[in-house]
Amino acid sequence: MTYTDQLQRYLFDKADVRGELVQLEQSYQQILANHDYPAVVQRLLGELQAATAMLTATLKFEGEITVQMQGDGPLKLAVINGNHQHIMRGVARFEGEVPEGDLQAQLGKAHLVITITPTNGERYQGIVSLDKPTLAGNIEQYFNQSEQLNTRIWLHANGEKAVGMLLQQMPASNIIATVSFEHLEALTDTIKPEELYNLPFTEVLYRLYHEESVQMFDGHQVTFSCGCSRERSLAALATVGRDELDSIIAEQGSVQMHCDYCNTTYKFDAIDVAAIGQTQAGNDTQH
């Protein structure tokens, strides 16, 4: 399979401003696959994936970032997880009909939670109330509150593709800035969703910034992986007491492990559970 999903970073030579542009299709479709999401939830998950993909570019270390919205409305949860290699997965949970409109109608009283988990080091979590009508507006608010950095985000998704752009004021550098953040923001505001869906990165950036001096970095491929497997599920069952597993099998015929991300169910019978015990015994003997 050839992946077209890409994340592009760029800098302006005459401004303390960095930019990002992401276009997602295959990884977005894989997140939606095997789930019966209504169109409004599909779009919101796409926006959330595009936003999280751009946030993975801010990771200066090996680790993961999780962006989730939790509320008491019809849409209970929407979450995307990504890492420094731009591998992503996501899921949503809802009850009843999720209405069109702003986030408050969909999520009710809700919070945006951004969790950064380095492979080595301390976990960080930032939380802001979801009181803006759009996801982009709430992530901008998160950056303005937690980082004190001017940030603008554009997000679009249509059930087939998910796209996004980000502009962010960098901490003061050695650049003699002759171009303002507001000027670049106004230029970027002219982009149309159809252009982001369909045009190559270079053409998007040329249309917006052909009078500016822009430095582009190497692009990054974005991929989907839920991370589940039959082996991992068995390893998780190994932490459950044997008596409890035997009881479930006696009552239901098998033990089932379900992956919310890809909607796969793994079934294990009495023979599988007995094999877990034999494996553990073998490991204990080796020790």
C-alpha positions in Angstrom: 0.0 0.0 0.0 1.3 3.4 -0.9 0.6 6.0 1.7 -0.2 9.6 0.6 -0.9 10.9 4.1 1.7 13.5 4.9 2.7 16.1 7.4 4.7 19.1 6.2 6.5 21.6 8.5 7.7 25.0 7.3 9.2 28.3 8.6 9.1 31.9 7.5 12.5 33.4 7.0 11.3 36.9 7.9 9.0 36.1 10.8 9.2 34.3 14.2 6.4 32.0 12.9 6.3 28.3 12.1 3.7 26.5 10.1 2.4 23.0 9.5 0.1 21.5 6.9 -1.4 18.0 7.0 -3.4 16.0 4.5 -4.9 12.6 5.6 -6.8 10.1 3.6 -5.8 6.5 4.1 -5.1 6.7 7.8 -8.3 8.6 8.4 -10.3 6.0 6.5 -8.7 3.2 8.6 -9.7 5.0 11.8 -13.3 5.1 10.5 -13.3 1.5 9.2 -15.4 -1.1 11.0 -17.3 1.6 12.9 -20.8 2.8 12.2 -20.1 6.5 12.9 -22.7 9.1 11.7 -21.3 11.7 9.3 -21.0 14.4 12.0 -18.8 12.1 14.2 -16.7 11.1 11.1 -16.0 14.8 10.4 -15.1 15.5 14.0 -12.8 12.5 14.3 -11.1 13.7 11.1 -10.6 17.2 12.5 -9.2 15.7 15.7 -6.8 13.4 13.8 -5.5 16.3 11.7 -5.0 18.4 14.8 -3.2 15.6 16.7 -1.0 14.9 13.6 0.2 18.5 13.7 0.8 18.3 17.4 3.0 15.2 17.0 5.4 17.5 15.1 5.9 19.4 18.3 7.3 16.4 20.1 11.0 16.8 20.6 11.4 13.4 22.2 10.2 9.8 21.8 6.8 9.4 23.2 3.0 9.7 22.6 0.4 12.5 22.6 -3.3 11.9 23.2 -5.9 14.5 22.4 -9.4 13.7 23.7 -12.8 15.4 24.1 -15.0 14.2 26.9 -18.5 15.4 27.6 -22.0 14.7 28.9 -23.8 15.3 25.6 -24.7 12.7 22.9 -21.1 12.5 21.9 -19.4 11.1 25.0 -15.8 10.7 23.8 -13.6 11.4 20.8 -9.9 10.6 21.2 -6.9 10.4 18.9 -3.5 9.0 20.0 -0.3 9.6 18.0 3.4 9.3 18.6 6.7 10.8 17.5 6.7 8.5 14.4 3.3 9.9 13.4 1.5 6.6 13.9 -2.1 7.2 14.9 -5.3 5.6 16.1 -8.6 6.9 17.3 -12.1 6.1 18.5 -15.4 7.8 19.4 -18.3 6.9 21.6 -21.8 8.3 21.3 -25.4 7.7 22.4 -28.4 8.5 20.3 -28.3 11.1 17.6 -25.4 13.5 17.5 -26.6 16.9 16.1 -25.0 19.1 13.6 -23.8 22.4 15.0 -21.3 23.5 17.5 -19.3 21.3 20.0 -21.6 22.3 22.8 -24.6 20.8 21.1 -22.6 17.6 20.4 -20.6 17.2 23.6 -22.6 19.2 26.2 -20.4 20.2 29.1 -17.0 19.0 28.1 -13.3 19.3 28.4 -10.3 19.0 26.0 -7.5 17.0 27.5 -4.1 16.9 25.9 -1.7 14.3 27.4 2.0 14.0 26.5 3.7 10.8 27.6 7.5 10.6 26.9 9.1 7.2 26.7 11.5 8.5 29.3 10.4 11.3 31.6 7.3 12.7 33.3 3.9 12.6 31.9 2.2 16.0 31.2 -1.5 16.7 31.0 -3.2 20.0 30.0 -7.0 20.5 30.3 -9.2 23.3 29.0 -13.0 23.7 28.9 -14.6 23.1 25.5 -16.3 26.5 25.5 -15.5 27.5 21.9 -17.9 26.3 19.1 -15.1 24.6 17.1 -12.3 22.2 17.8 -9.8 24.5 16.2 -10.9 27.4 18.5 -10.5 25.2 21.6 -7.0 24.0 20.6 -6.0 27.6 19.9 -7.2 28.5 23.4 -5.2 25.6 24.9 -2.0 27.0 23.3 -2.8 30.6 24.3 -3.3 29.5 27.9 -0.6 26.8 28.4 2.1 28.1 26.1 1.3 31.8 25.8 2.0 31.5 22.1 -0.2 33.1 19.3 -1.6 30.1 17.5 -4.1 29.7 14.6 -5.5 26.4 13.4 -7.6 25.5 10.4 -9.3 22.1 10.4 -11.6 20.4 7.8 -12.8 16.8 7.3 -15.5 15.4 5.0 -15.6 11.7 5.8 -13.1 11.0 3.0 -10.2 13.3 3.8 -9.0 15.3 6.8 -6.8 18.3 6.5 -5.3 21.0 8.7 -3.0 24.0 8.9 -1.3 25.5 11.9 0.5 28.8 12.4 2.3 29.5 15.6 4.4 32.4 16.9 7.7 31.1 18.1 9.5 32.3 21.2 11.8 35.2 20.3 14.7 34.2 18.1 17.6 35.8 16.3 15.4 36.6 13.3 14.8 40.2 12.5 11.1 39.9 11.9 9.8 42.1 9.1 6.6 40.1 8.6 4.0 39.9 11.3 2.0 36.9 12.6 -1.2 38.8 11.8 -0.2 39.2 8.2 0.5 35.5 7.7 -2.7 34.7 9.6 -4.7 36.8 7.1 -3.0 35.1 4.1 -3.7 31.7 5.5 -7.3 32.6 6.2 -7.9 32.8 2.4 -7.4 29.0 1.9 -10.5 27.1 0.9 -11.2 23.5 2.2 -11.3 22.2 -1.4 -7.8 23.5 -2.0 -6.5 21.8 1.1 -8.2 18.5 0.1 -7.0 18.4 -3.4 -3.8 20.5 -4.0 -0.2 19.3 -3.4 1.6 20.8 -0.4 3.9 22.9 -2.6 1.0 24.4 -4.5 -1.0 25.3 -1.3 2.1 27.0 0.1 2.8 28.8 -3.1 -0.8 30.1 -3.4 -0.7 31.4 0.1 2.8 32.7 0.6 4.3 33.3 -2.9 5.4 36.7 -1.8 7.1 35.4 1.4 10.3 33.5 1.9 9.4 30.1 3.2 11.7 27.3 4.3 10.2 23.8 3.9 11.4 20.7 5.9 11.2 17.1 4.8 7.7 15.7 5.0 6.6 13.0 7.4 4.4 10.1 6.5 1.3 9.6 8.8 0.1 6.0 9.3 -2.6 4.1 11.2 -1.9 1.3 13.7 -4.3 0.3 16.5 -1.5 -1.8 18.2 -3.7 -4.7 19.1 -3.0 -8.3 18.4 -4.1 -11.8 19.5 -0.7 -12.1 21.3 -1.1 -8.9 23.2 -4.6 -9.8 24.2 -3.3 -13.2 25.5 -0.6 -11.3 27.5 -3.3 -9.1 29.1 -5.3 -12.2 30.0 -2.2 -13.6 31.7 -2.7 -10.9 34.4 -6.2 -12.2 35.2 -6.6 -15.0 37.8 -7.0 -18.5 36.3 -10.1 -19.2 38.4 -11.8 -16.1 37.0 -11.0 -17.1 33.4 -12.2 -20.6 34.0 -15.4 -19.2 35.4 -16.0 -17.0 32.4 -15.4 -19.9 30.0 -17.8 -22.2 32.0 -20.5 -19.5 31.8 -20.0 -18.1 28.3 -17.9 -20.7 26.4 -15.0 -18.3 25.8 -13.2 -15.2 27.0 -13.4 -12.3 24.6 -11.1 -9.3 24.3 -12.3 -6.3 22.3 -10.2 -3.6 20.7 -12.2 -0.3 20.5 -9.8 1.2 18.0 -10.2 -1.3 15.2 -13.4 -3.0 16.5 -11.8 -6.4 16.4 -12.8 -9.1 19.0 -10.4 -11.9 20.0 -11.9 -15.1 21.4 -10.0 -17.5 23.6 -11.3 -20.9 24.7 -10.3 -23.3 27.4 -7.3 -24.6 25.5 -6.0 -21.1 25.0 -6.4 -20.3 28.7 -4.6 -23.6 29.6 -1.8 -22.6 27.3 -1.4 -19.3 29.2 -0.8 -21.3 32.4 1.7 -23.6 30.7 3.6 -20.6 29.3 3.7 -19.0 32.8 4.9 -22.2 34.3 7.6 -22.5 31.8 8.8 -19.0 32.4 8.8 -19.6 36.2 11.0 -22.7 35.6 13.5 -20.8 33.6 13.8 -18.2 36.3 
